[in-house]
Amino acid sequence: MAPSPWTAHTRRYREIADVLARHGLSQVLERAGFARFIPRGRSAADGKGAPGAPIGGPVHVRLALEELGPTFMKLGQILSTRPDLVPEAYQLELAKLQDAAPPVPAEAILGVVREELGEDALTAFTEFDDAPLASASIGQVHGARLADGTKVVVKVRKPGAVERIREDLEILRNVAATASRAWPVLEDYNVVGLVAEFSRTLTKELDYLEEGRNAERFAANFAGDTRYRFPRVFWHTTTSRVLTLEFMEGIKVNDVTALDAAGIDRRALADHAAGALAQMIFEDGFFHADPHPGNMFVEPDGRISIIDFGMVGEINDDLRGQLGHLLIALARKDARRLARALESMSLGGPVTDRARLAADVAEFIQLYDGVDLADVNVARLAQKLLGVVRNHRLLMPAEAAIVIKMMVMAEGLGRVLDPGFRLSRVLEPHVRRLLLEQYSPAAIVRGLKAAGLTALDLAADVPDLIDSLNRVLESGGFEVHLRAAELEPLVARAERIGNKVLAGVIAAAFIRGVGEVVASDRRWQGLREPLVRTGMAALGGLGGYFAVTALSRRRRPRRLLPRGPLSL
């Protein structure tokens, strides 16, 4: 008989319960079914390590996650990038987990290098520093040098990290399932699905081969752009547990004093840093999901070096389209369209109160109504919008939430470097390009193809529907008499309606596209009349085609069905 999920890891459950109880998180324990594991005599009053901080508040949540180790620290880091799920106070506190992991002894790291590379560190490298440069929740980074003198960093996965992470992930899955049944609000946020997604993300991050491939993909995406640099991967000393990268030197991107001393143009730097994120999101569809200042350095010549590629995200065409609708609604200050975009993007259930959502979105629009978007504080605006998302329990795709968080971080960094920085000015050309793509002829054709595929899917279901109908009829449920002469007018009318609907779809798509483009970009204002004339000419030709095809159908014999009644 298989052990209960609660008894398989009893010791770890008790450790987790003890830590959470000491930090005043008793309600979480009770809701999640942990109460049985709380040591007797333990209470929330035993909270420690945060003088002046309210027990159970953001500081204690961070301290508890630090005590619980790599899995929970990584969970906190990821939650700090989910403003749709976590209030701002918790985001800010959880973001401090980035550099909080204590280092492990050098002997343990050298043992991993020996196991993975088949030789001692001082054989594989001519130099290897025992003191770590950085220590994260999963890995530890040491400086080293290759035989040809190249300076590198060696990222080594901490011993025992995988075993503990696998155990903790199983515990999180059990807790999510139990808590969702007992706490309905968690079901609205699909906590079980979120934990499954977190498990996949963390499992990928354990494989340093994957991180090496990510680094090379970023380098390829920015090839030829001299404003940015990504580290070279040295594959002969890289495995799933050891990653060797080119050493990147420079000033931390938010160290204003050092940047000024080096003569770096901070205004240009702010634009370049935000431009890199915009390219990742809107052009490449492959982005760095952890772009905090510790992962960006400025070299003496002003180039931005970007490191740490364990957490990445991808944006598919569907999500690009959804983001496009969201940004277009924001740009047009269209409350109805924005509410619809938020609801369509949500992965949760349907909105329970659409009227209240529309009212909240309209109130949000008023915050920047009458203000030029180029002067809007994107960070403040995003936080307000995400407050609406949380209040209505809308569950955004992880990638979309991280993209919004990245925009907030980019605006914050930009204003540190240049008080006059406006992220909206950097995003404007990308949003314009996205808008043009949304309503280009190619996009319209893709939409029509998708509609055709939907019709084919429906046609594929027809045999099953007929089979089901046949079973009903065989049971003697009812009898219907139809005459072929009665069906023929209906068929002909359906064909005519289908043609009109198709023409209407194409016309609406074109007219809407022209309207959106002209309204959003002043440079297209002068082309308004030529575009409309071209569109009307195309629609005229389309109408002529339908007239000819309709005439040819009238000339064909109309006896499509045999005469006489059809008994069903």
HELIX and SHEET records of a PDB file:
HELIX    1   1 THR A   10  ARG A   22  1                                  13    
HELIX    2   2 SER A   26  ALA A   32  1                                   7    
HELIX    3   3 ALA A   35  PHE A   37  5                                   3    
HELIX    4   4 ALA A   44  ASP A   46  5                                   3    
HELIX    5   5 PRO A   58  LEU A   68  1                                  11    
HELIX    6   6 PRO A   70  LEU A   79  1                                  10    
HELIX    7   7 GLU A   88  LEU A   94  1                                   7    
HELIX    8   8 ALA A   95  ASP A   99  5                                   5    
HELIX    9   9 ALA A  106  LEU A  117  1                                  12    
HELIX   10  10 ALA A  121  ALA A  124  1                                   4    
HELIX   11  11 ALA A  161  ALA A  182  1                                  22    
HELIX   12  12 PRO A  184  ASP A  188  1                                   5    
HELIX   13  13 VAL A  191  GLU A  205  1                                  15    
HELIX   14  14 TYR A  208  ASN A  221  1                                  14    
HELIX   15  15 TRP A  235  THR A  237  5                                   3    
HELIX   16  16 VAL A  256  ALA A  261  1                                   6    
HELIX   17  17 ARG A  266  ALA A  278  1                                  13    
HELIX   18  18 GLN A  279  ASP A  284  3                                   6    
HELIX   19  19 PRO A  293  ASN A  295  5                                   3    
HELIX   20  20 ASP A  317  ARG A  332  1                                  16    
HELIX   21  21 ALA A  335  MET A  345  1                                  11    
HELIX   22  22 ARG A  354  GLN A  366  1                                  13    
HELIX   23  23 LEU A  373  ASP A  375  5                                   3    
HELIX   24  24 VAL A  378  ASN A  391  1                                  14    
HELIX   25  25 ALA A  398  LEU A  417  1                                  20    
HELIX   26  26 LEU A  423  GLN A  438  1                                  16    
HELIX   27  27 PRO A  441  GLU A  474  1                                  34    
HELIX   28  28 ALA A  484  SER A  520  1                                  37    
HELIX   29  29 ARG A  522  LEU A  527  5                                   6    
HELIX   30  30 ARG A  528  ARG A  555  1                                  28    
SHEET    1   A 3 GLU A 127  PHE A 128  0                                        
SHEET    2   A 3 GLY A 139  ARG A 145 -1                                        
SHEET    3   A 3 ALA A 134  SER A 135 -1                                        
SHEET    1   B 4 GLU A 127  PHE A 128  0                                        
SHEET    2   B 4 GLY A 139  ARG A 145 -1                                        
SHEET    3   B 4 LYS A 151  ARG A 157 -1                                        
SHEET    4   B 4 VAL A 242  GLU A 246 -1                                        
SHEET    1   C 4 TYR A 228  ARG A 229  0                                        
SHEET    2   C 4 ILE A 304  ILE A 306  1                                        
SHEET    3   C 4 MET A 296  VAL A 298 -1                                        
SHEET    4   C 4 ILE A 251  LYS A 252 -1                                        
SHEET    1   D 2 PHE A 286  HIS A 288  0                                        
SHEET    2   D 2 VAL A 312  GLU A 314 -1                                        
SHEET    1   E 2 HIS A 481  ARG A 483  0                                        
SHEET    2   E 2 PRO A 565  SER A 567 -1                                        
END                                                                             
